[in-house]
Amino acid sequence: MPPTLNTKAEILTALDAAYTDLETTLDTVDQPHAEWPQAVGSWSVVNVLQHLDGWLTEMHETVQRLGRGERPNPDGTDYSNVDAWNAKFVEVRGTQTLTEARTAFHQSHAAFRTALDAVGDERYGEGRTVNRIAYLACIEHYQEHAQEIAAFLNPDRA
């Protein structure tokens, strides 16, 4: 994680920038391209949004627990098998249009951001769990998928 992302303000600023960049990239995707199989690895752009929505939903609850001073994961929950979680998130959301997937993504992003903002400033800092979650689940994650979608749409510029 970049050393400059230690405070809540720094995390939220970086999150907002990554979200804006992803949204700008998504604005260039039309419905036919959104459903294109294997646009991003084995997924369509819609699947990428479903996957992001799934992680945001899970991590929203995690951040809320941290804000209450609880352990981040409920007993018995293990996120180490990322591929299985990713598949589950996409499968549960079923067939969606680009608009439906974007709407769900917007809602889960807004809820996650609100949860981050509700966590006390004292819980943020270098190496702190909330910082790692915000960075890995969103900031870096949004950047990664924005680049992949842009490369799919403009392979000559990748």
C-alpha positions, 0 to 999 in steps of 0.5 A, a space after each residue: 500500500 502506498 505510504 501516503 494513504 494513512 489517514 481517513 482523509 487520504 484513504 477517502 480521497 484516493 477512493 474517490 479518485 479511483 472510483 471516478 477513474 473507473 466510472 469514466 472508463 465504464 462510461 465508454 462501455 456500451 451494452 454489447 461490449 459490456 456482455 462480451 465474454 472474456 473481455 476481462 480474463 474469463 469475465 464480461 464487463 458486467 461480471 467485473 461489476 458483479 464481482 466488485 459489488 460482491 466484494 463491496 457488500 462483504 467488505 461494507 459489513 467488515 468495515 462496520 464491524 471494525 468501526 464497532 471495535 469488533 473483529 473484521 470477519 465473523 467466525 467461520 468466514 474465510 476470504 482466502 479462496 478469492 476465486 471461489 468468492 469471485 465465482 459466487 458473487 457473479 453467480 448470485 447476481 445472475 444475468 444483469 444488463 450493464 445498467 443493472 450491474 452499474 446501479 448495484 455497483 454504485 449502491 454498494 460503493 456508496 454504502 462502503 464509502 459511508 461505512 469507511 467515513 463512519 469509522 473513527 479517525 483513530 482506527 486509520 493508520 499505517 498497517 491498520 486493517 481498515 486501511 488495507 481493506 480500503 486499499 485492496 478491496 477498492 482503491 487498487 481493485 478499481 484501478 486494476 479493473 479500470 485498466 483491464 476494461 480500458 485495455 479491452 476497449 482499446 487494445 492498441 493503447 494497452 
